[in-house]
């Protein structure tokens, strides 16, 4: 799915009366869900929470012939990166954190929507490449990870 289409869908979804939208195209999936009651602990109080089901774009950093491979999880949208649910909450992940598929890695805010970026596979976070509050671009590296298992 292209970035403009995703942003248009988010805009239309937030303005409409639909409670949930689940779209799949090839290997990409977008899930938008409105909460009945907004979470008070989010980075922007009163914002909707949306879970992105878009597979992260991964790139390998391993030199040819190497057995150790680290990969980068990149941003699926343009938005503001939040490492935690609120300024006083602990970060979702840090370097050395082990995460399971489905765990929240960060929040990406776009158009007043809080989008939870979730791990697509079990991994260890090698490094976090963005700071909380940073504006991130589509395709920008957010996390360096090592697959587990």
Secondary structure, DSSP 8 states (H G I E B T S, - for coil): --HHHHHHHHHHHHHSS-SEEEEEETTEEEEEE--SS--TTSSSTT-EEEEE-----EEE---TT-S---EEEE-SS-EEEESSSSTTS--S--TT-EE-TT-EEEEEEETTEEEEEE-SS-EEEEEE-S-TT-EE-TT-EEEEEEE--
